[in-house]
Amino acid sequence: MQRLPDRLTETRQWFGERRETLSPFYLAALLLGGLVAVLVVAPLFWLVLRAGTVEPTRAIELVTSRRTVMIGARSIALVLGTTVASVLLGVPLAVLTTRTDLPAQRLFSVVIALPLVIPSYIGAFAFVSAFGRHGEVGSLLGLNLPQIDGFAGAVLVITLYTYPYVFLGTRAALRSMDASLVEAARSLDAGPIQAFRRVTLPQIRPAISAGALLVALYALSDFGTPAFMGVSVFTSAIYMESEAFNVGYAALLSLQLLTLAGVILLIESRTGRASGQTARRRGSPIELGWLRYPAMGLVGLLGAVTILLPVGLFLSWMVRGTGGAVPSLAFQPQHALNSIGFSLAAALVASVMALPVAYLGVSGRSRLGRLLERGTYVGFAVPGVVIGLALVFLGSSTAPWLYRTAPLLVFAYVVRFLPQAVGTTRSALEGFDDQVAEAARTLNAGPWRTFREVVLPEIAPGVLAGAALVFLTTMKELPATLMLQPIGRDTLATMIWAAHGSLYYRYAAVPALVLIVVSGVSMLVLLAQDESGI
């Protein structure tokens, strides 16, 4: 039985923690964080309200129609096909570059990870142009090559530009795994495949699951690739229905898409639990022998198809000139300036909004604070086309003066990409030494002055890293931009879309190359955040 003095001590500590929790600084953070969470989640409530205006009998008829069922089945098949193919491609490549004697492993690892710098819709654009009807490659070689489009083409392209999610995570897990476990299994007469299945695979399964989750959510939310490949899935169907003013049907499709995203997150939470850390020790590499040459050829082929093909195609178009057939599609510096301006605004707003949210997440003193922090992550799992549709409802019905304005577009970007800023800011706060802030308080500095003059300069690198990630991902966002951009303020992404829609593909060359360069910078930012590198 606990002694009375001990219970009194615990009681004093509890009251002390409550006083700290209810400090004006914490309450202000709670208020601001709550306001941010409400702003992020609010658009989805508008979506639910709009779907609720559809007469129930009509709603059931639409949801159970053959077209809706086919769209749902095709979306699920696209997610499953892309995820399985990415795992089958990413895991062996991770093993190849960590557990074998493949020469120049660092160089090949960079080549394998590079497709991540190109938005998949730009890859789809290049594949359709190169291997579609009257494609550039077939015309150049004088051969009748098979077309790459439709459902199979969409699975292929999304896989080629998302498998690095699986590769990078699995490779990191393999590098941190103790190889003595595998060697012990081999000493007990287990073959290489059996040792991998029974020892290695359970250790790296959480990393594979995390990478597969990113691939699945990307495939589900991708708008450009299915649209360029001519595949009707949830994202493209929602956009088409909203453009045709069938807003009720578009809202119902959006809710089904959100449900599917929730199912994916639930499955990942059940299968991707961590299995514990092990000490790192590199074992003896697997000798490839003559197989090293086919392995090197496979990696080289991946780099040629995913990087050299689109870049070479766009460069050739740029050199040959875009012609003057459609002057409205010609690249103008203003398109790049519009993209940069919107992206800078989104990065600035997201960084400011992330500060109170990240503080609540790090302090961890109340369930309400943690709940508000998690609420801001909703945008990460919601496709851009759904956020765009929700804000179209909000802007057109409630605040028409806000519809098609820069503030509403920037708000859509912030809802979508705020988790990136929250994540890096939270990491910076977790690394901050609280004793430094306590020392400032002993010098009679108030909490606001301490935060402004002591904490903020220390966490500035993390805040800036989050701002850079928001900026770079905003540059590539397509569906929300199409649905909400101010009239006459085209961006790089919308010009690529316009060139595809008008079949004047060459006009997409310069905007696509600029986006590829910007995405390359995003890869450098990601690698700078990863201490281990690749």
C-alpha positions as CSV (number, residue, x, y, z in Angstrom):
1,M,0.0,0.0,0.0
2,Q,1.3,3.4,-1.0
3,R,2.5,5.6,1.9
4,L,0.7,8.9,2.6
5,P,3.9,11.2,2.0
6,D,4.3,9.6,-1.4
7,R,0.7,10.2,-2.4
8,L,1.0,13.8,-1.2
9,T,4.1,14.2,-3.4
10,E,2.4,12.8,-6.4
11,T,-0.6,15.1,-5.8
12,R,1.6,18.2,-5.7
13,Q,3.3,17.1,-8.9
14,W,-0.1,16.6,-10.6
15,F,-1.3,20.1,-9.6
16,G,2.1,21.5,-10.8
17,E,1.6,19.8,-14.2
18,R,-2.0,21.1,-14.4
19,R,-0.8,24.7,-13.7
20,E,1.9,24.3,-16.4
21,T,-0.7,22.8,-18.8
22,L,-3.1,25.7,-18.2
23,S,-0.4,28.4,-18.7
24,P,-1.4,31.3,-21.0
25,F,1.2,30.2,-23.5
26,Y,-0.2,26.7,-23.7
27,L,-3.8,27.9,-23.9
28,A,-2.9,30.3,-26.7
29,A,-1.2,27.4,-28.6
30,L,-4.3,25.2,-27.9
31,L,-6.6,27.9,-29.3
32,L,-4.4,28.5,-32.4
33,G,-3.9,24.8,-33.0
34,G,-7.7,24.3,-32.7
35,L,-8.4,27.0,-35.2
36,V,-5.9,25.5,-37.6
37,A,-7.4,22.0,-37.2
38,V,-11.0,23.3,-37.8
39,L,-9.9,25.2,-40.9
40,V,-8.2,22.0,-42.3
41,V,-11.1,19.7,-41.6
42,A,-13.9,22.2,-42.5
43,P,-13.8,21.7,-46.3
44,L,-14.7,18.0,-45.8
45,F,-17.8,18.9,-43.9
46,W,-19.0,21.0,-46.8
47,L,-18.5,17.9,-49.0
48,V,-20.6,15.8,-46.7
49,L,-23.3,18.5,-46.6
50,R,-23.4,18.8,-50.4
51,A,-23.7,15.0,-50.7
52,G,-26.5,15.1,-48.2
53,T,-28.6,17.3,-50.5
54,V,-28.9,14.4,-53.0
55,E,-32.3,12.8,-52.6
56,P,-31.7,9.3,-50.8
57,T,-33.3,7.2,-53.6
58,R,-31.3,9.0,-56.2
59,A,-28.1,8.7,-54.1
60,I,-28.5,4.9,-53.8
61,E,-29.2,4.7,-57.6
62,L,-26.0,6.7,-58.3
63,V,-23.8,4.8,-55.9
64,T,-25.0,1.4,-57.1
65,S,-25.0,2.2,-60.8
66,R,-22.9,0.1,-63.1
67,R,-20.7,3.1,-64.0
68,T,-19.9,3.8,-60.3
69,V,-19.2,0.2,-59.6
70,M,-16.9,0.0,-62.5
71,I,-15.1,3.2,-61.5
72,G,-14.7,1.8,-57.9
73,A,-13.4,-1.6,-59.2
74,R,-11.0,0.1,-61.6
75,S,-9.7,2.4,-58.8
76,I,-9.2,-0.6,-56.4
77,A,-7.5,-2.6,-59.2
78,L,-5.2,0.3,-59.9
79,V,-4.2,0.7,-56.3
80,L,-3.6,-3.1,-55.9
81,G,-1.7,-3.5,-59.1
82,T,0.5,-0.5,-58.5
83,T,1.2,-1.4,-54.9
84,V,2.1,-5.1,-55.6
85,A,4.2,-4.2,-58.6
86,S,6.1,-1.5,-56.6
87,V,6.8,-4.0,-53.8
88,L,8.0,-6.6,-56.3
89,L,10.3,-4.1,-57.9
90,G,11.4,-2.0,-54.9
91,V,12.3,-4.8,-52.4
92,P,14.6,-6.8,-54.7
93,L,16.4,-3.6,-55.8
94,A,16.9,-2.7,-52.1
95,V,18.4,-6.1,-51.5
96,L,20.5,-5.8,-54.6
97,T,22.1,-2.5,-53.4
98,T,22.6,-3.5,-49.8
99,R,23.3,-7.2,-49.5
100,T,25.2,-8.1,-52.6
101,D,28.6,-7.3,-54.2
102,L,27.0,-5.2,-56.9
103,P,29.7,-2.7,-58.0
104,A,29.1,1.1,-57.7
105,Q,26.2,0.6,-55.3
106,R,25.9,4.3,-54.4
107,L,25.7,5.3,-58.0
108,F,23.1,2.6,-58.8
109,S,21.1,3.6,-55.6
110,V,20.9,7.2,-56.9
111,V,19.7,6.0,-60.3
112,I,17.1,3.8,-58.7
113,A,15.8,6.6,-56.5
114,L,15.8,9.3,-59.2
115,P,12.3,8.6,-60.7
116,L,10.9,10.1,-57.5
117,V,11.9,13.6,-58.7
118,I,9.5,13.4,-61.7
119,P,5.8,13.8,-61.2
120,S,4.1,10.7,-62.5
121,Y,1.8,12.7,-64.7
122,I,4.8,14.1,-66.6
123,G,6.0,10.5,-67.0
124,A,2.6,9.5,-68.3
125,F,2.7,12.5,-70.7
126,A,6.1,11.3,-72.0
127,F,5.0,7.7,-72.3
128,V,1.9,8.6,-74.2
129,S,3.9,10.8,-76.5
130,A,6.6,8.3,-77.1
131,F,4.6,5.0,-77.3
132,G,1.1,6.1,-78.0
133,R,-0.6,6.3,-81.4
134,H,1.9,7.8,-83.9
135,G,4.4,8.0,-81.0
136,E,7.8,9.6,-81.3
137,V,9.8,6.5,-80.7
138,G,8.0,4.4,-83.2
139,S,8.2,7.1,-85.8
140,L,12.0,7.6,-85.1
141,L,12.7,3.9,-85.4
142,G,10.3,3.2,-88.2
143,L,8.7,0.4,-86.2
144,N,5.1,-0.3,-85.1
145,L,5.6,-0.4,-81.3
146,P,2.9,-1.5,-78.9
147,Q,1.0,1.4,-77.4
148,I,1.4,2.1,-73.7
149,D,-1.9,3.6,-72.5
150,G,-5.1,2.5,-70.8
151,F,-5.2,0.7,-67.5
152,A,-2.0,-1.4,-68.0
153,G,-0.2,1.8,-69.0
154,A,-1.4,3.6,-65.9
155,V,-0.3,0.8,-63.6
156,L,3.1,0.7,-65.4
157,V,3.8,4.5,-65.2
158,I,2.6,4.9,-61.6
159,T,4.7,1.9,-60.6
160,L,7.8,3.3,-62.4
161,Y,7.5,6.6,-60.6
162,T,6.5,5.5,-57.1
163,Y,8.5,2.2,-56.4
164,P,11.3,4.4,-54.9
165,Y,9.0,4.9,-51.9
166,V,9.3,1.1,-51.2
167,F,13.0,1.0,-52.3
168,L,14.2,3.8,-50.0
169,G,12.4,2.6,-46.9
170,T,13.4,-1.1,-47.4
171,R,17.0,-0.1,-48.1
172,A,17.2,1.9,-44.9
173,A,15.7,-1.0,-42.9
174,L,18.2,-3.5,-44.5
175,R,21.1,-1.2,-43.7
176,S,20.1,-0.9,-40.0
177,M,19.5,-4.7,-39.6
178,D,22.0,-6.9,-37.8
179,A,23.2,-9.4,-40.5
180,S,24.4,-11.9,-37.8
181,L,20.7,-13.1,-37.6
182,V,20.8,-14.1,-41.2
183,E,24.2,-15.7,-40.8
184,A,22.9,-17.7,-37.9
185,A,20.0,-19.0,-40.0
186,R,22.4,-19.9,-42.8
187,S,24.6,-21.8,-40.3
188,L,21.5,-23.9,-39.5
189,D,21.4,-25.0,-43.1
190,A,18.7,-22.5,-44.2
191,G,18.9,-21.6,-47.9
192,P,19.1,-18.0,-49.0
193,I,15.4,-17.8,-49.9
194,Q,14.4,-19.5,-46.6
195,A,16.7,-17.2,-44.6
196,F,15.2,-14.2,-46.3
197,R,11.6,-15.3,-45.7
198,R,12.0,-16.4,-42.1
199,V,14.6,-13.9,-40.8
200,T,15.0,-10.8,-43.0
201,L,11.4,-10.3,-44.1
202,P,9.9,-10.0,-40.6
203,Q,12.5,-7.4,-39.8
204,I,11.9,-5.2,-42.8
205,R,8.2,-5.7,-43.1
206,P,7.3,-2.4,-41.4
207,A,9.5,-0.5,-43.8
208,I,7.9,-2.3,-46.8
209,S,4.4,-1.7,-45.4
210,A,5.2,2.0,-44.9
211,G,6.4,2.3,-48.5
212,A,3.5,0.4,-49.8
213,L,1.1,2.7,-47.9
214,L,2.6,5.8,-49.7
215,V,2.4,4.0,-53.1
216,A,-1.3,3.0,-52.4
217,L,-2.3,6.5,-51.3
218,Y,-0.5,8.1,-54.3
219,A,-2.1,5.7,-56.8
220,L,-5.5,6.4,-55.2
221,S,-5.1,10.2,-55.3
222,D,-3.3,10.4,-58.6
223,F,-5.3,12.5,-61.1
224,G,-2.9,13.3,-64.0
225,T,-1.7,9.8,-64.9
226,P,-5.1,8.1,-65.2
227,A,-6.4,11.2,-67.1
228,F,-3.4,11.2,-69.5
229,M,-3.7,7.4,-70.0
230,G,-7.5,7.6,-70.6
231,V,-8.5,5.6,-67.6
232,S,-11.7,6.6,-65.7
233,V,-11.0,6.2,-61.9
234,F,-12.4,8.1,-58.9
235,T,-10.1,11.2,-59.3
236,S,-10.7,11.7,-63.0
237,A,-14.4,11.0,-62.7
238,I,-14.8,13.5,-59.9
239,Y,-13.1,16.2,-61.9
240,M,-15.2,15.4,-65.0
241,E,-18.5,15.4,-63.1
242,S,-17.7,18.7,-61.3
243,E,-16.8,20.3,-64.7
244,A,-20.2,19.1,-66.0
245,F,-21.9,20.6,-62.9
246,N,-23.0,17.2,-61.6
247,V,-21.9,18.3,-58.2
248,G,-24.1,15.9,-56.2
249,Y,-22.7,12.9,-58.0
250,A,-19.1,14.3,-57.7
251,A,-19.6,14.6,-53.9
252,L,-20.9,11.0,-53.6
253,L,-17.8,9.8,-55.6
254,S,-15.6,11.9,-53.3
255,L,-17.0,10.3,-50.2
256,Q,-16.4,6.8,-51.7
257,L,-12.9,7.8,-52.5
258,L,-12.3,9.0,-48.9
259,T,-13.8,5.7,-47.6
260,L,-11.3,3.8,-49.7
261,A,-8.4,5.9,-48.4
262,G,-9.6,5.2,-44.8
263,V,-9.6,1.4,-45.5
264,I,-6.0,1.7,-46.8
265,L,-4.9,3.5,-43.7
266,L,-6.7,0.9,-41.5
267,I,-5.0,-2.0,-43.3
268,E,-1.6,-0.4,-43.0
269,S,-2.1,0.2,-39.3
270,R,-2.9,-3.5,-38.8
271,T,0.0,-4.9,-40.8
272,G,2.8,-2.3,-40.5
273,R,3.6,-2.3,-36.8
274,A,7.3,-2.1,-36.0
275,S,9.1,-5.2,-34.9
276,G,11.8,-3.6,-32.9
277,Q,15.3,-2.2,-33.6
278,T,18.4,-4.3,-34.0
279,A,22.1,-3.3,-33.8
280,R,23.6,-2.6,-37.2
281,R,26.3,-5.0,-38.4
282,R,27.1,-5.6,-42.0
283,G,27.5,-9.3,-43.0
284,S,29.3,-10.9,-45.9
285,P,27.7,-9.7,-49.2
286,I,26.0,-12.2,-51.5
287,E,28.3,-12.9,-54.5
288,L,26.3,-12.3,-57.7
289,G,28.9,-13.8,-60.1
290,W,27.8,-13.4,-63.7
291,L,24.4,-12.2,-62.5
292,R,25.9,-8.8,-61.7
293,Y,25.8,-7.9,-65.5
294,P,22.1,-8.5,-65.9
295,A,21.5,-6.7,-62.6
296,M,23.5,-3.6,-63.8
297,G,21.6,-3.7,-67.1
298,L,18.2,-3.8,-65.3
299,V,19.1,-0.7,-63.2
300,G,20.5,1.1,-66.3
301,L,17.3,0.3,-68.2
302,L,15.2,1.7,-65.4
303,G,17.1,4.9,-65.5
304,A,16.9,5.2,-69.2
305,V,13.1,4.6,-69.3
306,T,12.1,6.8,-66.3
307,I,14.6,9.6,-66.6
308,L,16.3,9.8,-70.0
309,L,13.2,9.2,-72.0
310,P,11.1,12.1,-70.7
311,V,14.0,14.5,-70.4
312,G,15.3,13.7,-73.8
313,L,11.8,13.9,-75.4
314,F,11.1,17.3,-73.8
315,L,14.6,18.6,-74.8
316,S,14.1,17.5,-78.4
317,W,10.8,19.3,-78.5
318,M,12.3,22.5,-77.0
319,V,15.2,22.4,-79.5
320,R,12.9,21.9,-82.5
321,G,10.7,24.8,-81.2
322,T,7.0,24.8,-80.3
323,G,5.9,26.6,-83.4
324,G,3.2,29.4,-83.5
325,A,0.1,27.3,-84.2
326,V,-1.5,28.1,-80.8
327,P,0.1,31.2,-79.2
328,S,-2.1,30.8,-76.1
329,L,-0.2,27.6,-75.2
330,A,3.3,29.1,-75.7
331,F,5.4,29.2,-72.5
332,Q,5.6,32.5,-70.8
333,P,7.8,33.4,-67.8
334,Q,4.6,34.5,-66.1
335,H,3.5,30.9,-65.8
336,A,6.6,30.0,-63.8
337,L,6.2,33.2,-61.7
338,N,2.5,32.3,-60.9
339,S,3.6,28.8,-59.8
340,I,6.4,30.3,-57.7
341,G,4.2,33.0,-56.2
342,F,1.4,30.5,-55.2
343,S,3.9,28.1,-53.8
344,L,5.8,30.7,-51.8
345,A,2.5,31.9,-50.3
346,A,1.5,28.3,-49.4
347,A,4.9,27.6,-47.8
348,L,4.7,30.8,-45.7
349,V,1.2,30.2,-44.5
350,A,1.8,26.5,-43.8
351,S,4.9,27.3,-41.8
352,V,3.1,29.8,-39.6
353,M,0.1,27.5,-39.0
354,A,2.4,24.5,-38.2
355,L,4.0,26.2,-35.2
356,P,1.2,25.9,-32.7
357,V,0.2,22.5,-34.0
358,A,3.7,21.1,-33.7
359,Y,4.0,22.6,-30.2
360,L,0.9,20.8,-29.1
361,G,2.2,17.6,-30.6
362,V,5.5,17.8,-28.8
363,S,4.1,18.9,-25.4
364,G,1.8,15.9,-25.4
365,R,0.1,17.2,-22.2
366,S,-3.5,16.6,-23.2
367,R,-5.5,14.3,-25.4
368,L,-7.2,17.4,-27.0
369,G,-3.8,18.7,-28.1
370,R,-2.8,15.4,-29.7
371,L,-6.2,15.1,-31.3
372,L,-5.9,18.6,-32.8
373,E,-2.4,17.7,-34.2
374,R,-3.7,14.5,-35.7
375,G,-6.6,16.4,-37.2
376,T,-4.3,18.5,-39.4
377,Y,-3.0,15.3,-41.0
378,V,-6.3,14.7,-42.7
379,G,-5.2,16.6,-45.8
380,F,-2.3,14.1,-46.3
381,A,-4.7,11.3,-47.0
382,V,-7.3,13.3,-48.9
383,P,-6.6,13.6,-52.7
384,G,-6.2,17.1,-54.1
385,V,-9.3,16.7,-56.4
386,V,-11.5,16.1,-53.3
387,I,-10.1,19.1,-51.5
388,G,-10.6,21.1,-54.7
389,L,-14.2,20.0,-55.0
390,A,-15.0,20.8,-51.4
391,L,-13.6,24.3,-51.7
392,V,-15.5,24.8,-55.0
393,F,-18.7,24.0,-53.0
394,L,-17.6,26.4,-50.3
395,G,-16.6,29.2,-52.6
396,S,-19.4,29.0,-55.1
397,S,-22.3,28.6,-52.7
398,T,-21.3,30.4,-49.5
399,A,-18.5,32.9,-50.4
400,P,-18.7,33.6,-54.2
401,W,-16.4,36.6,-53.7
402,L,-13.7,34.1,-52.7
403,Y,-14.2,31.6,-55.5
404,R,-11.4,31.5,-58.1
405,T,-9.2,33.8,-56.0
406,A,-5.6,33.4,-55.0
407,P,-6.3,33.1,-51.2
408,L,-8.7,30.2,-51.7
409,L,-6.2,28.4,-53.9
410,V,-3.4,28.9,-51.4
411,F,-5.7,27.6,-48.7
412,A,-6.3,24.4,-50.7
413,Y,-2.5,23.9,-50.9
414,V,-2.1,24.5,-47.2
415,V,-4.8,21.9,-46.3
416,R,-3.2,19.4,-48.6
417,F,0.5,19.9,-47.6
418,L,0.3,21.3,-44.0
419,P,1.4,17.9,-42.6
420,Q,4.8,18.3,-44.2
421,A,5.4,21.6,-42.4
422,V,4.1,20.1,-39.1
423,G,6.4,17.1,-39.3
424,T,9.6,19.0,-39.8
425,T,8.7,21.6,-37.2
426,R,7.8,19.0,-34.7
427,S,11.1,17.2,-35.3
428,A,13.0,20.5,-34.7
429,L,11.0,21.1,-31.5
430,E,11.8,17.6,-30.2
431,G,15.5,18.2,-30.7
432,F,15.3,21.5,-28.8
433,D,16.9,21.5,-25.3
434,D,14.3,22.7,-22.8
435,Q,17.0,23.7,-20.3
436,V,17.9,26.6,-22.7
437,A,14.4,28.0,-22.4
438,E,14.4,27.5,-18.7
439,A,17.6,29.4,-18.4
440,A,16.0,32.3,-20.3
441,R,13.0,32.3,-17.9
442,T,15.3,32.5,-14.9
443,L,16.5,35.8,-16.5
444,N,12.9,37.1,-16.3
445,A,12.1,36.6,-19.9
446,G,8.4,35.8,-20.4
447,P,7.2,32.8,-22.4
448,W,6.5,34.9,-25.6
449,R,9.9,36.6,-25.5
450,T,11.6,33.2,-24.8
451,F,9.8,31.6,-27.8
452,R,10.6,34.6,-30.1
453,E,14.2,35.1,-29.1
454,V,15.4,31.7,-27.9
455,V,13.2,28.8,-29.3
456,L,12.4,30.2,-32.8
457,P,16.0,30.8,-33.9
458,E,16.9,27.3,-32.8
459,I,14.1,25.5,-34.7
460,A,14.4,27.8,-37.7
461,P,16.2,25.1,-39.9
462,G,13.3,22.7,-39.3
463,V,10.7,25.3,-40.1
464,L,12.6,26.3,-43.3
465,A,12.9,22.7,-44.4
466,G,9.1,22.2,-44.0
467,A,8.5,25.4,-45.9
468,A,10.8,24.1,-48.7
469,L,8.9,20.8,-48.9
470,V,5.5,22.6,-49.1
471,F,6.8,25.0,-51.7
472,L,8.2,22.2,-53.9
473,T,5.2,19.9,-53.7
474,T,2.8,22.8,-54.3
475,M,4.6,23.5,-57.6
476,K,3.6,20.0,-58.9
477,E,-0.1,20.0,-57.7
478,L,-2.4,19.6,-60.6
479,P,-6.1,18.9,-59.8
480,A,-6.7,21.5,-57.1
481,T,-5.0,24.1,-59.3
482,L,-7.2,23.3,-62.2
483,M,-10.3,23.6,-60.1
484,L,-9.4,26.7,-58.1
485,Q,-6.9,28.8,-60.0
486,P,-7.8,32.5,-60.6
487,I,-8.9,33.2,-64.2
488,G,-5.9,34.1,-66.4
489,R,-3.2,33.0,-63.9
490,D,-2.0,29.7,-65.5
491,T,0.8,27.8,-63.8
492,L,3.3,25.3,-65.1
493,A,1.1,22.3,-64.2
494,T,-2.0,23.7,-65.9
495,M,-0.1,24.6,-69.0
496,I,1.1,20.9,-69.3
497,W,-2.6,19.9,-68.9
498,A,-3.7,22.4,-71.5
499,A,-1.0,21.1,-74.0
500,H,-2.2,17.5,-73.5
501,G,-5.9,18.5,-73.8
502,S,-5.3,20.3,-77.1
503,L,-3.0,17.6,-78.5
504,Y,-0.2,20.1,-79.1
505,Y,2.2,18.1,-77.0
506,R,5.3,20.1,-77.8
507,Y,4.0,23.1,-75.8
508,A,4.5,21.1,-72.7
509,A,8.2,20.8,-73.1
510,V,9.4,23.9,-71.3
511,P,6.9,23.7,-68.4
512,A,7.7,20.0,-67.9
513,L,11.5,20.6,-67.9
514,V,11.1,23.4,-65.3
515,L,9.0,21.2,-63.1
516,I,11.6,18.4,-63.4
517,V,14.3,20.7,-62.3
518,V,12.3,21.9,-59.3
519,S,11.5,18.3,-58.3
520,G,15.2,17.6,-58.5
521,V,15.7,20.3,-55.9
522,S,13.0,18.6,-53.7
523,M,15.1,15.4,-53.8
524,L,18.1,17.3,-52.6
525,V,16.0,18.7,-49.7
526,L,14.8,15.2,-48.8
527,L,18.4,13.8,-48.9
528,A,19.6,16.7,-46.7
529,Q,17.0,15.7,-44.1
530,D,18.1,12.1,-44.2
531,E,21.3,11.9,-42.2
532,S,22.1,8.4,-43.6
533,G,21.7,9.5,-47.3
534,I,21.5,7.0,-50.0
